[in-house]
Amino acid sequence: MSIKVRLEIDPNGEEEIIIKAKSLSEEVLRIEAALRGGSAFSSEMELKQGGNDFFIKTKDILFFETDGSKTAAHTRDKMYYTELKLYELAEQLPHYFMRISKSCIININAVSSTRRELTGICEAFFEGTAKKVFISRSYYKPFREAVKEIRLKR
């Protein structure tokens, strides 16, 4: 991908960065994340399992959850740990991750289906695994809006 870069200096104007793109590609999203300061996990992040450090692709992480003082990162078949708190992850993860409860951040792109009960409880499921998460009632509407914005506009 060839990117044209242009810098304009306007002593009387506000600082502004505009990204013009033909489509919302992964490359454009990486550039946006880098400009917003959230590039730390745009492609991979370092996670721990046992005494080993692993570099896991961010897109392969289904969700993060806290249990007491530990923060776990779940992929389809494994669970890793990070020393970061959920609020730190929320600030740094790519735009397709969002908070869905007090103790969980989900990868919207990894969700294959949801089920909402009459009681208002909503479950999110992932393809190729039995793992699931619960979406709190207060986060359900923002979750649905994010799904429409991110997944349905492709």
Residue, then its C-alpha position, 0 to 999 in steps of 0.5 A: m500500500s502506497i501512502k501519501v503523506r502531506l504536512e501543512i503548517d498553519p500557525n493560526g490553525e488548530e492541530e488536526i490529523i485527518i486520515k483519508a482512505k479508500s476503505l477501512s483496512e487493517e492498515v488504516l486502523r493501525i495508523e489510527a490506533a498509533l495516532r491515538g496512542g493505542s498502538a501498543f497492542s495493535s497486532e500482538m501483545e505479550l502474555k504469560q502462561g506458567g513461567n513462559d511469555f507468549f506473543i499472541k496476536t490481538k485479533d486472536i484474543l476473544f476476551f479479557e476478564t478479571d478474577g480478583s487481582k488477575t487479568a486473564a486473556h482468553t483465546r479459543d483454546k488457551m488462557y493467558y495472563t497479563e499484569l495490566k488492569l482492565y481499564e489500562l487494556a481498554e485505553q490501549l486495545p484496538h477499537y474492536f475491543m469494548r467493555i461489556s461488564k465490570s469485569c470483562i472486555i470483549n473482541i467484537n470481531a470474535v463474537s459469532s452469536t448472542r442470546r438475550e434472555l427475557t430476564g435481560i441477561c445476554e450471552a455472547f458466544f464464539e465460534g470454535t469454542a465453548k467459551k462464552v461471556f455475559i454482557s451486563r444490561s447496562y453495556y448491552k445497548p452500547f455493545r449492539e451499537a458497536v457491533k453494527e458500527i464495526r461488523l455490519k459496515r464491512 
